[in-house]
C-alpha cells in the first residue's frame, strides 16, 4: 500500500486500521491505538474509534450493501478502498453527521490514499446508495447474516443455545457498551468516589451485586477519570467484577490466578485482601507486562506475588508442590459474551476455533484440579455465552472427577444453570459471562 499524503484525519486513519483488521486479520486492539496516536484533536481520535467499532459491528450488513452496489469485486490490493466504502456506508446509515459532509470527507480519503481512480468510484457508489437505500436494505435483509450482522455459524449457535433469547443477544452485540469502573476500596469508598465523579459532572450509578462497581452514563477518556493514574479506580465491566466477589478469599490464602492477563481480576482479588500468597500466570510475556503495570499503578505489588510467563496446564514447568486454597481459572474462550466490546470477534473467530478452545479449557481444568488443596475452591469463568464452553464443559468435568462438588453461587446475577450462573450479553447492562464454583471434596 502506498504511503498516504496530507494531514492524518479520522477517516483516513480508520481506513488504515480497518485494512489491517479486515485485510490482514489483525485484532482491532492492536490496530486502533496506533491509528489514534498521531491525531491531535480529541474529536478526531473519538471519531476514528467510532468508525472502526461501527464498521466492524455492522460488517456483514455493510459488506452486503457494498457488494450489491459494486459492478465487480475490488482487487485484494485495494482492500483499503473497500474499507473506505464501508466507512462511507456506515456514516450514511448509522451516524448523525450530515450526509454531504460525510460523503465529501470520505471521497477525499481516496485522494490521500493516492488512488485517484477510486475517487469517482467511491463518490458514485455512496450517492447510488443514497438514492437506492430503502430498496437495497429490503433486498439484503432477506439474508439473516446481513440482517443481523452476525456470521451464520454464530446465529446458529445462539439459536441452539438460547432459543428464546438469541435476538436479545444480537441486539446487545450491536449496541455500544457502557463504561464501567471498579473503585479501589483500599484508597476510597464507592460513595466518596461517586461524589468525586459528580463534582466532575460525570454521572454514574452503582452496579448491583458488586461491592465496588460503577456504571458511567457516558463513556469518558481515561484522562478525565479522577485519580485514575493514582490507582483509585480501574476500568472493568460489572460482570468481570463478580469473580473476586464469588471466590471467598481469606488472609494468607494460597491463591492461583491461572490465566491472568490483562490483570483486572488479579488486582481486584488483591484489593480485597493484599495478604495473599498469590501466583499469577499467563503464557504471553507482553500481557504479563500489562499485569505488572496494572498492579504497579494500583500499588499492589509485593513480595507475596509470583508472576510467571508459562502455560498453566503444564504444571511440571512451574508448580513447586504447594497446594492452592483458591484457584481462579478465567479460561481462554470464544469471547462470545463480549462482542459488543470487541466487534472484530465476529469477523476473526471461526467455527473450528470453538472445539480447540473447549479442548484447551478441559486441559486446564484437569491440570489445575491437581494443584488444588482438599477443601479448596476453583472458580471457572469465561466471557462466553456458548454453552459448550460453560455449563456443558463443567458437567463433563464433574463426570471425570468424582471429588468435584459444585457449589451454589449466592449472588443473584444472570440466571441459574444446572451448574453455575450465566449472564447473557446485555442482561442488566452487563457483559456475557459464566461462573461455576467447584470445591474439592
TAGIQUI-V425446 format. One record per residue. N is the residue number from 0. RES is the residue in one small letter. OMEGA is omega in degrees with one decimal (* if undefined). Layout:
N&RES&OMEGA, N&RES&OMEGA
//
This chain:
0&x&179.6, 1&x&177.1, 2&x&-179.3, 3&x&176.9, 4&x&174.0, 5&x&-178.3, 6&x&173.8, 7&x&176.8, 8&x&-172.3, 9&x&-175.0, 10&x&177.0, 11&x&-176.2, 12&x&175.1, 13&x&177.7, 14&x&-178.8, 15&x&179.8, 16&x&-179.1, 17&x&176.2, 18&x&177.2, 19&x&-178.1, 20&x&-173.6, 21&x&-176.7, 22&x&-173.7, 23&x&174.0, 24&x&175.3, 25&x&-179.2, 26&x&178.6, 27&x&179.7, 28&x&180.0, 29&x&-171.7, 30&x&-170.0, 31&x&-176.4, 32&x&174.4, 33&x&179.6, 34&x&-179.8, 35&x&-166.4, 36&x&-175.0, 37&x&176.8, 38&x&-175.1, 39&x&-174.0, 40&x&173.8, 41&x&179.1, 42&x&178.0, 43&x&178.9, 44&x&179.2, 45&x&-179.3, 46&x&176.5, 47&x&179.3, 48&x&-179.3, 49&x&-179.6, 50&x&-179.9, 51&x&-179.1, 52&x&-176.0, 53&x&179.8, 54&x&-179.2, 55&x&179.2, 56&x&-176.5, 57&x&-171.4, 58&x&-179.1, 59&x&-180.0, 60&x&-179.0, 61&x&178.0, 62&x&178.3, 63&x&178.5, 64&x&-179.5, 65&x&-179.6, 66&x&177.2, 67&x&-174.5, 68&x&179.9, 69&x&178.8, 70&x&174.8, 71&x&-178.3, 72&x&175.2, 73&x&177.0, 74&x&-179.9, 75&x&179.9, 76&x&-178.8, 77&x&177.3, 78&x&179.1, 79&x&178.5, 80&x&176.1, 81&x&178.9, 82&x&177.7, 83&x&177.6, 84&x&179.1, 85&x&177.5, 86&x&178.4, 87&x&179.3, 88&x&179.7, 89&x&179.6, 90&x&-177.7, 91&x&-177.5, 92&x&-164.0, 93&x&-173.3, 94&x&-178.5, 95&x&176.1, 96&x&178.0, 97&x&-172.0, 98&x&-176.9, 99&x&-180.0, 100&x&179.1, 101&x&-177.2, 102&x&-177.8, 103&x&-178.7, 104&x&179.5, 105&x&178.9, 106&x&-179.7, 107&x&-179.6, 108&x&177.6, 109&x&176.6, 110&x&-179.9, 111&x&177.2, 112&x&178.1, 113&x&175.4, 114&x&-174.5, 115&x&178.6, 116&x&-175.7, 117&x&-177.8, 118&x&-179.9, 119&x&-178.1, 120&x&-178.4, 121&x&-179.5, 122&x&-177.5, 123&x&-177.2, 124&x&-178.8, 125&x&177.9, 126&x&175.0, 127&x&178.0, 128&x&179.1, 129&x&-177.3, 130&x&-172.4, 131&x&-167.6, 132&x&-173.3, 133&x&178.3, 134&x&180.0, 135&x&-178.2, 136&x&177.7, 137&x&-178.2, 138&x&-175.2, 139&x&-178.5, 140&x&174.0, 141&x&176.6, 142&x&-176.9, 143&x&-179.9, 144&x&178.4, 145&x&-177.6, 146&x&-174.6, 147&x&178.1, 148&x&175.5, 149&x&176.3, 150&x&-173.3, 151&x&-174.2, 152&x&177.3, 153&x&175.7, 154&x&179.4, 155&x&-178.2, 156&x&176.9, 157&x&-178.1, 158&x&179.2, 159&x&-174.7, 160&x&-172.4, 161&x&-172.0, 162&x&-179.1, 163&x&-172.2, 164&x&-171.2, 165&x&178.8, 166&x&176.2, 167&x&177.0, 168&x&-179.6, 169&x&179.4, 170&x&179.3, 171&x&-178.1, 172&x&-177.7, 173&x&179.0, 174&x&172.2, 175&x&-175.6, 176&x&176.9, 177&x&173.7, 178&x&-177.2, 179&x&-179.6, 180&x&170.6, 181&x&-178.5, 182&x&175.8, 183&x&-173.6, 184&x&171.3, 185&x&-177.5, 186&x&-176.3, 187&x&177.3, 188&x&177.3, 189&x&-179.5, 190&x&179.2, 191&x&-179.1, 192&x&174.5, 193&x&178.2, 194&x&178.5, 195&x&176.4, 196&x&-179.2, 197&x&177.6, 198&x&178.4, 199&x&-179.1, 200&x&174.5, 201&x&-178.0, 202&x&-178.9, 203&x&176.4, 204&x&179.3, 205&x&174.3, 206&x&-175.9, 207&x&-178.9, 208&x&175.1, 209&x&179.5, 210&x&-173.1, 211&x&-172.2, 212&x&175.1, 213&x&177.4, 214&x&-179.3, 215&x&177.1, 216&x&177.4, 217&x&177.4, 218&x&177.6, 219&x&175.7, 220&x&179.6, 221&x&-177.3, 222&x&-177.5, 223&x&179.3, 224&x&-174.3, 225&x&173.6, 226&x&176.9, 227&x&-177.7, 228&x&178.0, 229&x&173.3, 230&x&179.8, 231&x&-170.9, 232&x&175.3, 233&x&174.8, 234&x&179.9, 235&x&179.0, 236&x&-179.1, 237&x&-179.1, 238&x&178.9, 239&x&-179.5, 240&x&-179.3, 241&x&-176.2, 242&x&-178.4, 243&x&178.7, 244&x&-176.0, 245&x&-174.9, 246&x&-172.1, 247&x&-179.2, 248&x&-179.7, 249&x&-175.9, 250&x&176.4, 251&x&177.2, 252&x&171.6, 253&x&-172.7, 254&x&175.6, 255&x&169.2, 256&x&-162.3, 257&x&178.7, 258&x&-157.3, 259&x&-173.1, 260&x&4.5, 261&x&169.8, 262&x&-178.2, 263&x&-178.4, 264&x&174.9, 265&x&-178.6, 266&x&-178.1, 267&x&177.4, 268&x&-179.3, 269&x&174.8, 270&x&179.7, 271&x&179.5, 272&x&-176.8, 273&x&-177.4, 274&x&175.0, 275&x&169.4, 276&x&-163.6, 277&x&171.3, 278&x&-177.4, 279&x&-175.4, 280&x&167.3, 281&x&-175.0, 282&x&-174.9, 283&x&-177.8, 284&x&179.7, 285&x&179.3, 286&x&173.6, 287&x&176.5, 288&x&175.3, 289&x&179.6, 290&x&-179.2, 291&x&-179.5, 292&x&178.6, 293&x&-178.5, 294&x&177.9, 295&x&178.8, 296&x&-177.9, 297&x&-179.9, 298&x&-176.9, 299&x&178.3, 300&x&178.7, 301&x&179.8, 302&x&177.8, 303&x&-177.4, 304&x&171.1, 305&x&-176.3, 306&x&-175.4, 307&x&172.6, 308&x&-175.7, 309&x&173.3, 310&x&-169.5, 311&x&-177.0, 312&x&177.9, 313&x&-170.2, 314&x&179.0, 315&x&-176.5, 316&x&-175.7, 317&x&-170.7, 318&x&-178.6, 319&x&177.3, 320&x&173.9, 321&x&-179.1, 322&x&-176.3, 323&x&175.7, 324&x&-178.1, 325&x&175.5, 326&x&171.1, 327&x&174.6, 328&x&174.4, 329&x&-163.0, 330&x&169.8, 331&x&-175.2, 332&x&-177.1, 333&x&-173.9, 334&x&-175.5, 335&x&177.0, 336&x&-177.1, 337&x&178.8, 338&x&-179.7, 339&x&177.5, 340&x&-177.9, 341&x&-173.6, 342&x&177.2, 343&x&178.2, 344&x&-176.6, 345&x&179.2, 346&x&-173.4, 347&x&-177.7, 348&x&-179.4, 349&x&-177.5, 350&x&-177.4, 351&x&-179.2, 352&x&-171.2, 353&x&179.6, 354&x&178.2, 355&x&178.6, 356&x&178.7, 357&x&177.8, 358&x&178.6, 359&x&177.1, 360&x&179.8, 361&x&179.0, 362&x&179.5, 363&x&179.6, 364&x&-177.3, 365&x&-178.3, 366&x&-174.5, 367&x&177.4, 368&x&-179.4, 369&x&-175.3, 370&x&177.9, 371&x&179.3, 372&x&174.0, 373&x&-175.1, 374&x&179.0, 375&x&-176.6, 376&x&175.1, 377&x&175.8, 378&x&177.2, 379&x&-177.1, 380&x&169.7, 381&x&170.8, 382&x&-176.4, 383&x&171.2, 384&x&176.8, 385&x&-172.5, 386&x&-179.9, 387&x&176.4, 388&x&-168.9, 389&x&-174.1, 390&x&177.9, 391&x&176.0, 392&x&-177.8, 393&x&174.4, 394&x&179.2, 395&x&179.5, 396&x&-178.3, 397&x&176.0, 398&x&-179.9, 399&x&-173.4, 400&x&-176.7, 401&x&179.8, 402&x&179.1, 403&x&-177.6, 404&x&177.2, 405&x&179.2, 406&x&174.6, 407&x&174.2, 408&x&-171.3, 409&x&-176.8, 410&x&-173.6, 411&x&178.8, 412&x&175.0, 413&x&-179.3, 414&x&179.7, 415&x&176.5, 416&x&177.2, 417&x&170.2, 418&x&175.7, 419&x&-179.4, 420&x&-178.3, 421&x&169.9, 422&x&174.9, 423&x&-177.6, 424&x&178.1, 425&x&-179.9, 426&x&-174.9, 427&x&178.5, 428&x&-176.9, 429&x&170.8, 430&x&175.4, 431&x&-176.6, 432&x&173.3, 433&x&177.1, 434&x&170.3, 435&x&-179.1, 436&x&-175.9, 437&x&176.4, 438&x&179.0, 439&x&-178.7, 440&x&*
//
